[in-house]
Amino acid sequence: MPQEYEEFIRNIKTLTGIDLALYKEGQMKRRLTSLYEKRGYHSFREYHKDIQTNPEVLNEFLDRMTINVSEFYRNAKRWEVLERKILPGLLVSKKS
């Protein structure tokens, strides 16, 4: 099974660009196993085959494996641009 999991994460990276190898292996395996067993699959290979051919399964996988986080709020450089370039420009134009 370890080899099957490694094959699965390589295939997912090729298909989606998501590198599951960056996450804790044990935690990711449990999460994925729970997800594929819920749908009635018995292996990573079987699950991956359906991910490739069934858009509903792919979308469910992507929804469960990714989180939608806005990097804007976590990126200090963006706040600096807002503070030093955008806001001063807005304030000057408002005074005119």
FIRO-112310 format. One record per residue (C-alpha): y, x, z. Coordinates in steps of 0.05 Angstrom, whole numbers. Layout:
# FIRO-112310
+--------+--------+--------+
|     c2 |     c1 |     c3 |
+--------+--------+--------+
|      Y |      X |      Z |
...
+--------+--------+--------+
***
This chain:
# FIRO-112310
+--------+--------+--------+
|     c2 |     c1 |     c3 |
+--------+--------+--------+
|      0 |      0 |      0 |
|     51 |     56 |     13 |
|     46 |     76 |    -60 |
|     53 |      4 |    -82 |
|    116 |     -3 |    -40 |
|    145 |     61 |    -69 |
|    131 |     36 |   -139 |
|    164 |    -30 |   -121 |
|    228 |      3 |    -96 |
|    231 |     47 |   -159 |
|    222 |    -14 |   -203 |
|    275 |    -54 |   -165 |
|    324 |      4 |   -173 |
|    312 |      5 |   -248 |
|    318 |    -70 |   -254 |
|    377 |    -83 |   -208 |
|    409 |    -17 |   -190 |
|    395 |    -30 |   -116 |
|    364 |     30 |    -81 |
|    320 |      1 |    -26 |
|    299 |     72 |     -8 |
|    366 |     80 |     27 |
|    345 |     31 |     81 |
|    296 |     41 |    139 |
|    227 |     35 |    106 |
|    193 |     -4 |    162 |
|    248 |    -54 |    168 |
|    254 |    -64 |     93 |
|    178 |    -71 |     84 |
|    176 |   -125 |    138 |
|    234 |   -162 |    106 |
|    204 |   -159 |     36 |
|    134 |   -176 |     59 |
|    160 |   -237 |     96 |
|    199 |   -257 |     34 |
|    141 |   -250 |    -15 |
|     89 |   -281 |     32 |
|    135 |   -341 |     40 |
|    130 |   -352 |    -35 |
|     54 |   -342 |    -35 |
|     49 |   -272 |    -64 |
|     -2 |   -223 |    -38 |
|     27 |   -156 |    -60 |
|     90 |   -120 |    -80 |
|     64 |   -114 |   -151 |
|     52 |   -189 |   -156 |
|    121 |   -203 |   -127 |
|    156 |   -153 |   -174 |
|    122 |   -183 |   -235 |
|    152 |   -251 |   -218 |
|    220 |   -221 |   -201 |
|    221 |   -194 |   -272 |
|    203 |   -259 |   -306 |
|    230 |   -314 |   -260 |
|    306 |   -317 |   -252 |
|    299 |   -362 |   -191 |
|    256 |   -310 |   -155 |
|    303 |   -254 |   -176 |
|    364 |   -292 |   -150 |
|    330 |   -308 |    -84 |
|    311 |   -234 |    -77 |
|    382 |   -211 |    -92 |
|    411 |   -262 |    -44 |
|    365 |   -239 |     12 |
|    372 |   -165 |     -1 |
|    446 |   -160 |    -11 |
|    507 |   -180 |     29 |
|    573 |   -197 |     -1 |
|    623 |   -153 |     35 |
|    694 |   -142 |     13 |
|    706 |    -68 |     15 |
|    781 |    -80 |     13 |
|    783 |    -92 |     88 |
|    741 |    -30 |    103 |
|    779 |     18 |     59 |
|    838 |     52 |     93 |
|    866 |     77 |     27 |
|    875 |      6 |      2 |
|    915 |    -12 |     64 |
|    959 |     50 |     53 |
|    974 |     27 |    -19 |
|    991 |    -42 |      7 |
|   1036 |    -14 |     62 |
|   1072 |     40 |     22 |
|   1076 |     13 |    -49 |
|   1065 |    -61 |    -54 |
|   1100 |    -89 |      8 |
|   1163 |    -47 |      1 |
|   1169 |    -69 |    -71 |
|   1161 |   -142 |    -51 |
|   1214 |   -135 |      3 |
|   1264 |   -102 |    -44 |
|   1255 |   -155 |    -97 |
|   1262 |   -211 |    -45 |
|   1330 |   -183 |    -21 |
|   1357 |   -184 |    -92 |
+--------+--------+--------+
***
